[in-house]
Amino acid sequence: MALMLDDYFRMKGIRRNVSITVAHWAPRPMAMFGPVISDPMTEWLSERNIEVVNGFRLARIDGGSRKLIGESGETVDYDLAIVAPPHRPHDFISQNPDIASPNGWLDSNIRDFRTSKFDDIYGIGDAIAPPSIGLGMAGVFAHFQADTVASLVAGDILGSYSPVPYNTVGLCAADTGGDAGWIAYCDFRKKLTVPNTPFPDCRSMGRNRLMKMAHAIYEKYFLANIYGAGTHEWRRRGKGREDTGEAL
Ligand SMILES: Cc1cc2nc3c(=O)[nH]c(=O)nc-3n(C[C@H](O)[C@H](O)[C@H](O)COP(=O)(O)OP(=O)(O)OC[C@H]3O[C@@H](n4cnc5c(N)ncnc54)[C@H](O)[C@@H]3O)c2cc1C
C-alpha cells in the first residue's frame, strides 16, 4: 500500500510534499517471511524514500495531536493514518469453550481441520490463523484449507473419498508501484510441522511489468470472482434474472 501511495503522489506531481511512513511491529519489513522476502521489500521502500519504523507496537491513537503512540511511548505523526485493527477471535468463538482453544481462537489442526470435540465441525481461515496453527491470515490459506475440508465432508457423506491433502502454499501478488508488480509464494509445510523453523520456504517469482499484469488479472478476475463481482455476478446480471443461489 505504501508503494502504491508513493506511485499515486508521484503521478499527481506532489510526492516531494508528502512523507510516507510504514510503522509496524516486525524488526524488518515482512521479516516473518525471511530474507528472501524481507530484503527486497526493505530495498524497494528505501529506494522510494518511504520511511520505515520497525518494532512499533501501536498502543493508541491521539486524534487531537494526530499522533500514533507506541507501547514504549514513541510517536509517529500523521495527517492520514491507515491502521490495521488488532486481530482477535470473534466473541461467539472465544466465549464458547466447546469450540475455542485455550487462547480463545477456534480449535483446529492442520491434519484434518476438525475441532477436537466435534468431528463434524471444522475450523479454517482467519479464525484459526496465528495462535491456533501458526499461519497468518490470508484468503489463499483459507482457500486451500477449504479444499481439504470439502473433500473430508464429501468422504463423510459418500462413505469413501480420498481426502485432498492440505496444500500449505501461500501466494502473494502485489503492485509495487511504477511499472512493476511482484509475485512471491511460500510453502509453510516445514514451518507448520517442524518446531523452531524460523521462516516458511519462500521464493520470489520476480518483480517486473509481467508481474504487474499478472497481479491486475489476479485482482480483477480471481479475487473479484470470489467476492461476487466476477464472472458469476456478471453472467447473472447479463441474463437479468433473480439470484436464486443456483449455479449458472
Ligand atoms: C483489505 C484486505 C485485503 C486483503 N487482501 C488479500 C489478498 O490479496 N490475498 C489474500 O490471500 N488475502 C487477502 N486478505 C485476507 C483475506 O481477505 C482473509 O484472510 C479471508 O477473507 C479469510 O477468510 P475467512 O473465511 O476465514 O474469514 P472472512 O472472510 O472474514 O469470513 C468470515 C465471515 O463470518 C461472518 N461472521 C462473523 N461473525 C458471525 C456470526 N456471529 N454469525 C454469522 N456470521 C458471522 C462475517 O460476516 C464473514 O462473512 C485481505 C484482507 C483485507 C482486509
The ligand as a Gaussian input file, in Angstrom:
#p B3LYP/6-31G(d) Opt

LIG

0 1
 C       -8.014000      -5.122000       2.785000
 C       -7.696000      -6.601000       2.756000
 C       -7.000000      -7.112000       1.669000
 C       -6.703000      -8.473000       1.617000
 N       -6.018000      -8.959000       0.528000
 C       -5.755000     -10.267000       0.444000
 C       -5.073000     -10.807000      -0.691000
 O       -4.707000     -10.098000      -1.623000
 N       -4.833000     -12.139000      -0.725000
 C       -5.230000     -12.965000       0.283000
 O       -4.980000     -14.174000       0.191000
 N       -5.881000     -12.496000       1.381000
 C       -6.154000     -11.173000       1.485000
 N       -6.805000     -10.678000       2.598000
 C       -7.154000     -11.595000       3.688000
 C       -8.436000     -12.367000       3.361000
 O       -9.457000     -11.457000       2.996000
 C       -8.870000     -13.173000       4.591000
 O       -7.781000     -13.914000       5.083000
 C      -10.002000     -14.141000       4.231000
 O      -11.131000     -13.405000       3.802000
 C      -10.372000     -15.017000       5.419000
 O      -11.484000     -15.795000       5.084000
 P      -12.400000     -16.392000       6.217000
 O      -13.482000     -17.125000       5.504000
 O      -11.570000     -17.129000       7.209000
 O      -12.975000     -15.131000       7.016000
 P      -13.933000     -13.961000       6.488000
 O      -13.735000     -13.731000       5.028000
 O      -13.695000     -12.823000       7.444000
 O      -15.387000     -14.575000       6.680000
 C      -15.963000     -14.677000       7.969000
 C      -17.450000     -14.456000       7.783000
 O      -18.099000     -14.736000       9.022000
 C      -19.114000     -13.782000       9.189000
 N      -19.469000     -13.738000      10.624000
 C      -18.792000     -13.165000      11.649000
 N      -19.448000     -13.323000      12.798000
 C      -20.565000     -14.021000      12.516000
 C      -21.666000     -14.504000      13.293000
 N      -21.728000     -14.288000      14.611000
 N      -22.631000     -15.180000      12.667000
 C      -22.590000     -15.393000      11.318000
 N      -21.579000     -14.965000      10.530000
 C      -20.574000     -14.284000      11.123000
 C      -18.501000     -12.482000       8.673000
 O      -19.509000     -11.554000       8.337000
 C      -17.779000     -13.008000       7.426000
 O      -18.589000     -13.012000       6.280000
 C       -7.107000      -9.326000       2.675000
 C       -7.811000      -8.792000       3.767000
 C       -8.100000      -7.451000       3.814000
 C       -8.882000      -6.898000       4.993000

